[in-house]
Amino acid sequence: MLLGNGSSKMSPAVLLAPTVVAKGKLSIRRSGAVQLTITAFFCLCFAAAGTCQKSKTAKLAKEADEALHDGNYRQAIIDYKEVLQVEPSSAAAWSNLGSAWFATGNFPQATDSFQHAASLQPATPDYAFNVALSLVREDKCDVAEKYLKSSLRSPQHRSASLYLQGLCAFVSKNWLDAKDALIKAETGGSRTAETYYMLSIAARKSHDPNQAKRAFELLRSGFPDSSLLHELIGEASDQEDLSAEAQNEMSLAIASSPHAPGLHAKLGFLLWKAHRLPDAEKLFEQELVIDPHSYSAMHYLGDIAEQNTQLSQALMWYQRALREQPESGEAHFAAGRVLELKGRSQDALRELQATFPALESDASAHYWKARVLKKLGMKDQANLELSKVQKVNKANRNALVTRLSSSE
């Protein structure tokens, strides 16, 4: 049973929907998204052994609730911590502490508090939803899944929970699951630009062109000025090699949502492909102002520096990119390449070895590894890598011939 006078919806922060950045990387951070709210449980009176706590504790609980309601989140955190020293088993107080942490952007602390609440009252789906939302904001969809399943029992949060399931499946490129969850979310009332943006892509990727067309038309008719619409058209234009049109659409997306993570990186990528490196560099730098953790921006800034023979600068950017995505074969390859150009062959070999198996089908990666091995006197291993270069090139050529033959 909930303490206090029931629940009230607070909106300390918004969930940000995903955007596709250069090289197909995905991020859950995105501005202008559907607002999903944390549920706060106001604890105006604490029950213990059938009676209210002493007036001092009740007064502090009321002050904590008021601070949370008024948006004074720092004070709310202080007050709820004091309340929990007296009532550590209050699920409502733990959840409201989580709401305050969530509002300040401290999602790990928010998740921990919400999990305390959910463990104290596992039958309350609202608590499970709070945990799930916070975990998704931490990019921890795998952990969030069980809480999302529990939160589907909440009529208040069912549609939002389905949306989050679709979002997580979308980020994981589980296109069929994403499509199914987003259709259910739409049926439940989630009819937003973000829903239709993801649904149009997930349906296309799961070979459902009718659903993809329907979602796109709803996005275009219902949200004609949405940055997501311009982004989607820009991506399609890029795939058709319509460079100028793609750049224009991405520029319109930025004009619509100038602080949206990912958009500057995407336009920068298009300009990078068009060999407009100074303009691309400025956009990647702008991206890092908006999203200091943008892997794509770091990687392409490294590439631009490398093309300008600024090897130390390039290595710095590639190493920063690796801190964001330690498993990136591309970043290991780039770092190894620059290290070899700087004459640091042993360090280069370590990075190039970390390139695989991610870039096993990349002839260039095998070639650079062979080059370093040969320089270090490991001729047999170098020859093995060169044989892989020939094998990959032959396979690519055969695939190209097959594709050309089938298109005739």
Secondary structure, 3 states (H helix, E strand, C coil): CCCCCCEEECCCCCCCCCEECHHHCEECCCCCCCCCCCEEECCCCCEECCEECCHHHHHHHHHHHHHHHCCCHHHHHHHHHHHHHHCCCCHHHHHHHHHHHHHCCCHHHHHHHHHHHHHHCCCCHHHHHHHHHHHHHCCCHHHHHHHHHHHCCCCCCHHHHHHHHHHHHHHCCCHHHHHHHHHHHHHCCCCCHHHHHHHHHHHHHCCCHHHHHHHHHHHHHHCCCCHHHHHHHHHHHHHCCCHHHHHHHHHHHHHHCCCCCCHHHHHHHHHHHCCCHHHHHHHHHHHHHHCCCCHHHHHHHHHHHHHCCCHHHHHHHHHHHHHHCCCCHHHHHHHHHHHHHCCCHHHHHHHHHCCCCCCCCCHHHHHHHHHHHHHCCCHHHHHHHHHHHHHHHHHHHHHHHHHHHHHC
